[in-house]
């Protein structure tokens, strides 16, 4: 059964854990993006990094993998992971809440 949380408790929780939540969400997003990145040489998969609040990849052809071309369908690693962000946040917050 779902546990009820008062709004003030949720706000206190976020104040105490926001940086940790953001870092853990980024790590999970990075893991999922890497997993979805196709591997021929492995260069594109190895190129993913967290820089500040962004997940980046400086490999020149990664944009073609993400968005496709007229000859290749898009893989959309970042887009599909972005659509999963709400579930990722819930997973991270639940994990932190269990460790409390």
C-alpha positions as CSV (number, residue, x, y, z in Angstrom):
1,X,0.0,0.0,0.0
2,X,1.3,3.5,-0.8
3,X,2.6,5.5,2.0
4,X,1.1,9.0,2.5
5,X,3.6,11.8,2.8
6,X,2.7,15.3,3.9
7,X,3.8,18.1,1.6
8,X,6.0,19.6,4.3
9,X,7.8,16.3,4.7
10,X,8.3,16.0,1.0
11,X,9.8,19.6,0.9
12,X,12.1,18.8,3.7
13,X,13.1,15.5,2.0
14,X,13.9,17.4,-1.2
15,X,15.9,20.1,0.6
16,X,18.0,17.4,2.3
17,X,18.5,15.2,-0.8
18,X,18.1,17.3,-4.0
19,X,21.7,17.2,-5.1
20,X,21.9,13.4,-4.4
21,X,18.6,12.9,-6.4
22,X,19.9,14.9,-9.4
23,X,23.2,13.0,-9.5
24,X,21.5,9.6,-9.2
25,X,19.0,10.5,-11.9
26,X,21.8,11.6,-14.2
27,X,23.7,8.4,-13.5
28,X,20.7,6.3,-14.3
29,X,19.9,8.3,-17.5
30,X,23.5,7.9,-18.6
31,X,23.4,4.1,-18.0
32,X,20.2,3.8,-20.0
33,X,21.5,6.0,-22.9
34,X,24.7,4.0,-23.1
35,X,22.7,0.7,-23.1
36,X,20.6,2.0,-26.0
37,X,23.6,3.3,-28.1
38,X,24.4,0.8,-30.8
39,X,27.8,-0.7,-30.9
40,X,29.9,-1.2,-34.1
41,X,33.3,0.1,-32.8
42,X,32.0,1.1,-29.3
43,X,33.2,4.7,-29.9
44,X,29.8,6.3,-29.6
45,X,28.9,4.3,-26.5
46,X,32.2,5.2,-24.8
47,X,31.7,8.9,-25.7
48,X,28.8,9.6,-23.3
49,X,29.8,11.8,-20.3
50,X,28.1,13.8,-17.6
51,X,29.3,17.4,-17.6
52,X,27.6,19.7,-15.0
53,X,23.9,19.1,-15.4
54,X,24.2,17.8,-19.0
55,X,24.8,14.4,-20.6
56,X,27.0,14.9,-23.6
57,X,28.7,13.0,-26.4
58,X,31.3,14.7,-28.6
59,X,31.5,11.8,-31.1
60,X,30.7,13.5,-34.4
61,X,28.2,11.0,-35.7
62,X,26.1,10.5,-32.6
63,X,23.5,13.0,-33.9
64,X,22.9,10.7,-36.8
65,X,22.3,7.8,-34.5
66,X,19.9,9.9,-32.4
67,X,18.0,11.6,-35.2
68,X,18.6,9.3,-38.1
69,X,19.2,10.3,-41.7
70,X,17.1,9.8,-44.9
71,X,18.9,6.4,-45.2
72,X,18.9,5.3,-41.6
73,X,16.2,5.2,-39.0
74,X,16.7,7.1,-35.7
75,X,17.8,5.2,-32.7
76,X,16.7,8.0,-30.3
77,X,18.7,6.9,-27.3
78,X,18.4,10.3,-25.6
79,X,14.7,10.9,-26.6
80,X,13.5,7.6,-25.3
81,X,15.5,8.0,-22.1
82,X,14.1,11.5,-21.6
83,X,10.6,10.0,-21.8
84,X,11.5,7.6,-19.0
85,X,12.7,10.4,-16.7
86,X,9.6,10.5,-14.5
87,X,10.0,6.7,-13.8
88,X,13.7,7.2,-13.1
89,X,13.1,10.0,-10.6
90,X,10.5,7.9,-8.8
91,X,12.9,5.0,-8.7
92,X,15.7,7.1,-7.3
93,X,13.5,8.9,-4.7
94,X,12.1,5.5,-3.5
95,X,15.6,4.1,-3.2
96,X,16.7,7.1,-1.1
97,X,13.5,6.9,1.0
98,X,14.2,3.2,1.7
99,X,17.7,4.1,2.9
100,X,16.4,6.8,5.2
